[in-house]
Amino acid sequence: MRPSRATELAFVAAAMLIGALVFTWPLAADPGSTLPGPGDSKLNAWVLGWVADRARYGLSGVWDAPIFYPYRNTLALAEPLFGIAVPLAPVYWLGASAALLHNIAVWASFVVAGTGGYMLGRDLTASRIAGTVCGVIAAFLPYRLSHLSHIQVLMGGWLWWTAWSVHRYFQAPALARAAAAAAFYTLLGLSSLYWLYIGALPLAAIAAVEACRRRGPIRTWILHTAFAAVLCGLLFFPIGRRLHSLTASTAPVAGVVDSPWYGADALAYASVHRNSMVWGSILRKGNGETDLFGGLTVLVCAMVALTRRGPRGAPGSAAGAHWTVVYAALGAMGAILSLGPDAAYGGRVIFHNPVLPWLAEHVPGFAQLRATSRFALVTHLALSVLAARGVAVWLTESNATRARRVATGVVVSGLVFLEGLARPVDIVAFSPFEGAGGRRMVRWLAQRPGGAVLELPLDGWGEATYTSTYQHRTLVHGHPAVGGISRYQPPLPGMLAHPDSPLTVPERIPEAISFLRALGVRYVVVHERWYAERTLGAAIRAAFIRAAGSSAVDFVDASIIDVGEESPIARAEPSREVAASGMQVSATSGDVRRMLDGDPGTFWMTSEPQKPADRIDIALPGPEVLTGVRLHMGSSINEYPRNLEILVSEEKDGPFGTAFSGSVLPALGAAIRRDPVGPVIEIRWPARVARHVRLQQTGRSARWRWAVHELRLLGR
């Protein structure tokens, strides 16, 4: 008696899970405190934890993740991983850590790929043995070994399920089967937006070939396709809008056509992970993205499919031969596209591919796909089908007995698995409670009233990097953090981490506190032992305590200083911007027209780093009652004036009186809090008649110049 399909699939899933635990060992030895590494596993674990937590509330507020405060929509700076985090969210709700949730997702990815490959291979070859081989290839290709820290890449296994569902739909078109295909494609795209684009290639090709072969009910196909498209659109459109309208001010997102490095070299198909047990000492090593070797066993089996058709009349022989050609073509197309816009062999460009630049120009979002080497997934899909077909042909031609068929499946699957193994597997220990007293410190913060958290030292100041730890702590204490790690970085963390930052010098900490308060930061955590120079860490801690006027709460390796809330600011009287058309503006250097042209994309800048002689003079056509000045900073927040003196005169040439003198950091902090993308420093003074205004920079910076995107005087 043959097992039911559900029992059969459960058996395959269990076998794939056992294989996954072996394949990733010793990850299972301590899954709550270790992660695959090196790579993005810490970031991905945090994303999974955050999204799973918000799934408890219907994903309310999910895009405003608690990193890169005060920027909004910060989840858009990373892969949102909805297709992984939401299905696994109950695991997180039951108390799993973000690290454990990530590792469960890693093992689940092998089950997804293995079962999907089994279903696809079995149905295309009419052989369970061949299906098993296809599933093992999908789950344990050497390529997956290089991406254990990229859960979004591992979840590309949904492509096998989606391809199977498209084939299945055309066997007996039905609305439920169209919905199933849409659901699998949605899971594929929600796991990684790469697969949303890359997966469209093989799925469209399979659907087109199936439609041409069967010449079935075209009207039904169109209606079901429209239904599936609407279903996918309803889920992806809101995500696309968020990703398209990033509110964080970042460097321009690099288009794939501008980065040939992200394409694979042709020799990548002979490259493996450096720790590969079988091939690590023989083949060349890639960089993770370009370890694309499919394995010798897979290639041999695929070659059998390409050179032998099998006996006529054998189950699935006619259809199998047909799909051999289709999948071979898909494999070639995937390999060509994976080479990027400038296909190279051994570093030498062999031809230019115009398809990718065209797609980047005409398909929304395609230009943001940085790693075109991931088109290799299409090639691996094709190889798994071809290899399964090769096994099926060999078994049919040899007229093998049942025992021999099973033995063949075990041997081939075992060889594929062995070729994918690595020893040792890279893992890293990780805990958000790093440091003595770390757990008590995080729990203490969780009980404190609202306010952002800044933890010091920042990356680059100490002997190790700790931002990932700070980021994971937000999942426990619930406060937003100023820093963070993601694919793209907004300007503020870079400003604070720079050696010119006021946070780096104990004497400037009072100035830094005024900036942080205005920004909305309430708690500063100083890990003095984590500084490269511990004496500097101790001095920074002491300076914060003195400047804040409060004692620190100590937790062995860390001290928390509550810098307090920003003092209420009296509401400024209404003002208007004085028309720039009648002003006569001059400066010690730079093109002053750029700060008056009304275009925030252009800016005025001094020709050299800031020094006390820098100034801007504004002569008005007649007396004006002035109440302040606005300096639009754009993304140039590091180029704020280090110390500013504003002088006004009722006459054209003086004498001058001082309207403002001091640091602009409090005003800059308030500006960034209001609008972190385009901050506007606003400095007010009591109303006074003026005809000449002078902005004089009286500080110094070893590196940064003084920049202003737009300058406006404020009148009563």
Residue pairs with C-beta under 8 A, 6 or more apart in sequence:
3 11
8 128
9 115
9 118
9 119
12 114
12 115
12 118
12 132
12 135
13 111
13 114
13 115
15 114
16 110
16 111
16 113
16 114
16 115
16 135
16 139
17 107
17 110
17 111
19 110
19 114
19 136
19 139
19 140
19 417
20 106
20 107
20 109
20 110
20 111
20 139
21 28
21 107
23 110
23 140
23 145
23 417
23 420
23 421
23 425
24 36
24 106
24 107
24 148
24 425
25 425
26 34
26 424
26 425
26 427
27 34
27 36
27 103
27 106
27 148
27 425
27 427
28 103
28 107
30 429
31 99
31 100
31 103
31 104
32 96
32 97
32 99
32 100
33 99
33 429
33 430
33 431
34 99
34 103
34 427
34 428
34 429
34 430
35 41
35 42
35 45
35 99
35 102
35 103
35 149
35 427
35 428
35 430
36 103
36 106
36 148
36 149
36 425
36 426
36 427
36 428
37 149
37 426
37 427
37 428
38 149
38 426
38 428
39 147
39 148
39 149
39 150
39 288
40 149
40 150
41 102
41 148
41 149
41 150
41 151
41 428
42 428
42 430
42 468
42 471
42 472
42 485
43 78
43 468
43 471
43 485
43 486
44 79
44 81
44 102
44 149
44 150
44 151
44 152
45 98
45 99
45 101
45 102
45 430
45 472
46 98
46 468
46 471
46 472
46 475
47 75
47 78
47 79
47 80
47 81
47 85
48 81
48 84
48 85
48 88
48 92
48 98
48 101
48 102
48 105
48 151
49 85
49 92
49 97
49 98
49 101
49 472
49 475
50 62
50 65
50 66
50 75
50 85
50 474
50 475
51 59
51 62
51 75
51 80
51 81
51 82
51 85
51 86
51 89
52 85
52 86
52 88
52 89
52 91
52 92
52 93
52 101
53 89
53 92
53 475
54 60
54 61
54 62
55 62
55 85
55 86
55 89
56 89
56 93
59 82
59 86
62 75
62 80
63 72
63 73
63 74
63 75
63 76
63 242
64 72
64 73
64 74
64 75
65 74
65 75
66 474
66 478
66 479
66 480
66 481
67 74
67 471
67 474
67 480
67 481
67 483
67 484
67 485
67 486
68 74
68 77
68 248
68 481
68 482
68 483
68 484
68 486
68 489
68 490
68 492
68 493
69 452
69 480
69 481
69 482
69 520
69 521
70 452
70 480
70 519
70 520
70 672
70 673
70 676
71 247
71 248
71 249
71 490
71 492
71 676
71 677
72 247
72 248
72 676
73 242
73 245
73 246
73 247
73 248
74 248
74 484
74 486
75 242
76 242
76 243
76 246
76 247
76 248
77 246
77 248
77 250
77 486
77 487
77 488
77 489
77 490
78 486
78 487
79 152
79 192
79 193
79 487
80 190
80 239
81 151
81 152
81 190
81 191
81 192
82 190
82 239
83 155
83 158
83 186
83 187
83 188
83 189
83 190
83 191
83 192
84 105
84 151
84 152
84 155
84 190
84 191
85 92
85 101
86 190
87 187
88 101
88 104
88 105
88 108
91 100
91 101
91 104
92 98
92 101
96 104
97 432
98 432
98 472
98 475
99 430
99 431
102 151
105 151
105 155
106 148
106 151
106 154
109 151
109 154
109 155
109 157
110 139
110 140
110 144
110 154
110 157
111 139
112 155
112 157
112 158
112 161
113 135
113 138
113 139
113 144
113 154
113 156
113 157
113 160
114 135
114 136
114 138
114 139
114 140
114 157
115 135
115 161
116 135
116 138
116 157
116 158
116 159
116 160
116 161
116 162
116 163
116 164
117 131
117 134
117 135
117 136
117 137
117 138
117 139
117 157
117 160
117 384
118 131
118 132
118 134
118 135
119 131
119 135
119 160
119 161
119 164
120 131
120 134
120 160
120 161
120 163
120 164
120 167
120 384
120 385
121 127
121 130
121 131
121 132
121 133
121 134
121 135
121 384
121 385
121 388
122 128
122 130
122 131
122 132
122 134
123 131
123 164
123 167
123 168
124 167
124 316
124 319
124 320
124 323
124 385
124 388
124 389
125 131
125 134
125 316
125 320
125 388
125 389
125 391
125 392
126 315
126 316
126 320
126 392
127 315
127 316
127 388
127 391
127 392
127 395
129 391
129 392
129 395
129 405
129 406
129 408
129 409
130 388
130 389
130 391
130 392
130 395
130 409
131 388
132 409
132 413
133 301
133 387
133 388
133 391
133 409
133 412
133 413
133 416
134 160
134 384
134 385
134 387
134 388
136 413
136 416
136 417
137 295
137 298
137 380
137 383
137 384
137 387
137 388
137 416
138 157
138 160
138 380
138 381
138 384
139 157
140 416
140 417
140 420
141 294
141 295
141 298
141 380
141 384
141 416
141 420
142 272
142 273
142 276
142 279
142 291
142 293
142 294
142 295
142 419
142 420
143 291
143 292
143 293
143 294
143 376
143 380
144 153
144 154
144 420
145 272
145 273
145 275
145 276
145 291
145 420
145 421
145 422
145 425
146 272
146 273
146 286
146 288
146 289
146 291
147 153
147 154
147 288
148 154
148 425
148 426
149 426
152 191
152 192
152 194
153 192
153 194
153 374
155 187
155 188
155 191
155 192
155 195
156 188
156 191
156 192
156 195
156 374
156 377
158 184
158 185
158 187
158 188
158 191
158 195
159 188
159 195
159 199
159 202
159 377
159 378
159 381
160 381
160 384
161 184
161 187
161 188
162 181
162 184
162 185
162 188
162 199
162 203
163 202
163 203
163 206
163 381
165 177
165 180
165 181
165 184
166 181
166 203
166 206
166 207
166 210
167 206
167 210
168 177
168 180
168 181
169 177
169 178
169 180
169 181
169 224
170 207
170 210
170 211
170 214
170 216
173 216
173 217
173 220
173 221
173 224
174 224
175 224
175 227
178 224
178 225
178 227
178 228
179 227
179 228
179 231
181 228
182 227
182 228
182 229
182 231
182 232
183 231
185 199
185 203
185 228
185 232
186 231
186 232
186 235
186 236
188 195
188 196
188 199
189 195
189 196
189 199
189 232
189 236
190 235
190 236
190 239
193 239
193 243
193 365
193 369
194 369
194 371
194 374
195 377
196 236
197 363
197 365
197 366
197 369
198 374
198 375
198 377
198 378
199 377
201 330
201 333
201 334
201 337
201 375
201 378
202 330
202 334
202 378
202 381
202 382
205 326
205 329
205 330
206 326
209 326
211 218
211 221
213 322
240 364
240 365
243 365
243 368
244 364
244 365
246 488
247 676
247 677
248 488
248 490
248 676
248 677
249 490
249 491
249 634
249 635
249 676
249 677
249 678
250 488
250 489
250 490
250 491
251 488
253 367
253 368
253 488
254 370
255 360
255 367
255 368
256 262
256 340
256 341
256 356
256 360
256 366
256 367
256 368
256 369
256 370
256 371
256 372
257 341
257 356
257 357
257 360
257 367
259 370
260 340
260 341
260 342
260 344
262 289
262 340
262 370
262 371
262 372
262 373
263 338
263 339
263 340
263 341
263 342
263 343
263 344
263 372
263 373
264 286
264 289
264 290
264 292
264 338
264 339
264 340
264 372
264 373
264 376
265 290
265 339
265 344
265 345
265 346
265 347
266 339
266 343
266 344
266 345
266 346
266 350
267 284
267 345
267 346
268 286
268 290
268 291
268 292
268 338
268 373
268 376
269 292
269 293
269 294
269 335
269 376
270 283
270 284
270 293
271 283
271 284
271 285
271 286
271 290
271 291
271 292
271 293
272 279
272 280
272 283
272 284
272 285
272 286
272 291
272 293
273 280
273 285
273 286
273 288
273 291
273 422
274 280
274 285
275 422
275 423
275 424
275 425
275 426
276 283
276 419
276 420
276 421
276 422
277 418
277 421
277 422
277 423
278 418
278 419
278 421
279 293
279 419
280 422
283 293
285 291
286 292
289 371
289 373
289 374
290 373
292 338
292 373
292 376
292 379
294 379
294 380
294 383
295 415
295 416
295 419
295 420
296 419
297 387
297 412
297 415
297 416
297 419
298 383
298 384
298 387
298 416
298 419
299 383
300 390
301 386
301 387
301 388
301 390
301 391
301 394
301 412
302 383
302 386
302 387
302 389
302 390
303 390
304 390
304 391
304 393
304 394
305 324
305 386
305 387
305 389
305 390
305 393
306 324
306 328
306 386
306 390
308 390
308 393
308 394
308 397
309 317
309 321
309 393
310 317
310 320
310 321
310 392
310 393
310 396
310 397
311 317
311 396
311 397
314 396
316 392
317 396
320 389
320 392
320 393
323 385
323 389
324 386
324 389
327 381
327 382
327 385
327 386
327 389
328 382
328 386
330 378
330 379
330 381
330 382
331 378
331 379
331 381
331 382
331 383
331 386
332 379
333 378
334 375
334 376
334 377
334 378
334 379
334 380
334 381
334 382
335 375
335 376
335 379
336 343
336 353
337 353
337 355
337 356
337 372
337 375
337 378
338 372
338 373
338 374
338 375
338 376
338 378
338 379
339 353
339 372
340 353
340 356
340 372
340 373
341 352
341 353
341 354
341 356
341 357
341 372
342 349
342 352
342 353
343 349
343 350
343 351
343 352
343 353
344 350
356 372
359 366
360 366
360 367
361 367
391 408
391 409
391 412
394 408
395 405
395 408
398 404
400 408
430 468
430 469
430 472
431 438
431 469
432 438
432 442
432 469
432 472
432 473
432 475
432 476
433 439
433 442
434 466
434 469
435 441
435 527
435 529
435 530
435 556
435 557
435 558
436 555
436 556
436 557
437 555
437 556
437 557
437 558
438 555
438 557
438 558
440 555
441 525
441 555
441 558
441 560
442 473
442 476
442 477
443 476
443 477
444 553
444 555
444 560
445 453
445 473
445 477
445 479
445 523
445 525
445 560
446 476
446 477
446 478
448 479
448 522
448 523
448 562
449 522
450 479
450 522
451 479
451 520
451 521
451 522
451 523
451 565
452 479
452 480
452 481
452 482
452 519
452 520
452 521
452 522
452 523
453 470
453 473
453 474
453 477
453 479
453 480
453 481
453 482
453 521
453 522
453 523
453 524
453 525
454 481
454 482
454 483
454 496
454 516
454 521
454 523
454 524
454 525
455 466
455 470
455 473
455 481
455 483
455 524
455 525
455 527
456 503
456 524
456 525
456 526
456 527
456 537
456 540
457 466
457 527
457 530
457 531
457 532
457 537
458 467
458 483
458 493
458 496
458 497
458 503
459 465
459 466
459 467
459 497
460 497
461 497
461 504
461 531
461 532
462 530
462 531
462 532
463 530
463 532
464 530
466 527
466 530
467 483
467 484
467 485
468 485
470 481
470 483
470 484
471 481
471 483
471 484
471 485
473 481
474 480
474 481
479 522
479 523
482 492
482 493
482 496
482 519
482 521
483 493
483 496
483 497
484 493
490 676
491 635
491 637
491 638
492 637
492 672
492 676
494 638
495 501
495 637
495 638
496 503
498 638
500 638
500 701
500 702
500 703
500 704
501 512
502 508
502 509
502 511
502 512
502 515
502 665
503 509
503 512
503 540
506 536
506 539
506 540
506 542
506 543
507 543
509 540
509 543
509 544
509 546
509 547
510 543
510 547
511 663
511 665
512 547
512 665
513 544
513 547
513 548
513 563
514 663
514 665
514 666
514 669
515 665
515 666
515 668
515 669
516 524
516 563
516 669
517 563
517 564
517 565
517 566
517 567
517 666
517 669
518 566
518 665
518 666
518 667
518 668
518 669
518 670
518 673
519 669
519 670
519 672
519 673
520 566
520 673
521 563
522 562
522 563
522 564
522 565
523 560
523 561
523 562
523 563
524 544
524 548
524 560
524 561
524 563
525 558
525 559
525 560
525 561
526 537
526 540
526 541
526 544
526 552
526 558
526 559
526 560
526 561
527 537
527 557
527 558
528 534
528 537
528 538
528 540
528 541
528 559
529 537
529 557
530 537
530 557
531 537
531 540
541 552
541 559
541 561
544 552
544 561
544 563
545 551
545 552
545 561
548 561
548 562
548 563
548 564
550 561
550 562
550 563
550 564
552 559
552 560
552 561
553 559
553 560
553 562
566 670
569 670
572 627
572 628
572 684
573 627
573 687
573 716
575 627
575 628
575 714
575 715
575 716
576 714
576 715
576 716
577 630
577 712
577 713
577 714
577 715
578 620
578 624
578 626
578 712
578 713
578 714
578 715
580 596
580 598
580 711
580 712
582 620
582 621
583 596
583 618
583 619
583 620
583 621
583 713
584 618
584 619
585 592
585 595
585 596
585 616
585 617
585 618
585 619
585 711
586 592
586 616
586 617
587 604
587 606
587 614
587 615
587 616
587 617
588 606
588 613
588 614
588 615
589 606
589 607
589 608
589 614
590 604
590 605
590 606
590 607
591 604
592 604
592 616
593 604
594 602
594 603
594 604
595 603
595 604
595 708
595 709
595 710
595 711
596 710
596 711
598 710
599 710
600 632
600 634
600 678
600 709
600 710
601 634
601 709
602 709
603 634
603 636
603 707
603 708
603 709
604 707
604 708
604 709
604 711
605 636
605 639
605 705
605 706
605 707
605 708
606 614
606 697
606 705
606 706
606 707
607 705
608 705
609 700
609 701
609 702
609 703
609 704
609 705
610 641
610 642
610 697
610 699
610 700
610 701
610 704
610 705
610 706
611 697
611 700
612 696
612 697
612 698
612 699
612 700
614 641
614 696
614 697
614 706
615 694
615 695
615 696
615 697
616 694
616 695
616 708
616 711
617 692
617 693
617 694
618 692
618 693
618 694
618 695
618 711
618 713
619 652
619 691
619 692
620 690
620 691
620 692
620 693
620 713
622 691
623 650
623 689
623 690
623 691
624 689
624 690
624 691
624 713
624 715
625 687
625 688
625 689
625 690
625 715
625 716
626 648
626 659
626 685
626 687
626 688
626 689
626 690
626 693
626 713
626 714
626 715
626 716
627 684
627 685
627 686
627 687
627 714
627 715
627 716
628 682
628 683
628 684
628 685
628 713
628 714
629 646
629 682
629 683
629 693
629 695
629 711
629 712
629 713
629 714
630 680
630 681
630 682
630 710
630 711
630 712
630 713
630 714
631 664
631 680
631 681
631 682
631 683
631 708
631 710
631 711
632 678
632 679
632 680
632 708
632 709
632 710
632 711
632 712
633 639
633 640
633 668
633 671
633 678
633 679
633 680
633 681
633 707
633 708
633 709
634 678
634 679
634 707
634 709
635 677
635 678
636 707
636 709
637 668
637 672
637 679
638 704
639 704
639 705
639 706
639 707
640 664
640 665
640 668
640 681
640 706
641 664
641 695
641 697
641 699
641 706
642 663
642 697
642 698
642 699
642 700
642 701
643 662
643 663
643 664
643 697
643 698
643 699
644 660
644 661
644 662
644 663
644 664
644 683
644 695
644 696
644 697
644 698
644 699
645 658
645 660
645 661
645 695
645 696
645 697
645 698
646 658
646 659
646 660
646 661
646 683
646 685
646 693
646 694
646 695
646 696
647 656
647 657
647 658
647 659
647 693
647 694
647 696
648 656
648 657
648 659
648 688
648 690
648 692
648 693
648 694
649 655
649 656
649 657
649 690
649 691
649 692
649 693
649 694
650 689
650 690
650 691
651 691
651 692
652 691
652 692
653 692
654 692
656 692
656 694
657 688
659 685
659 688
660 683
660 685
661 698
664 681
664 683
667 681
667 682
667 683
668 679
668 681
670 682
671 679
671 680
671 681
671 682
672 679
674 680
682 714
684 714
687 716
693 713
697 706
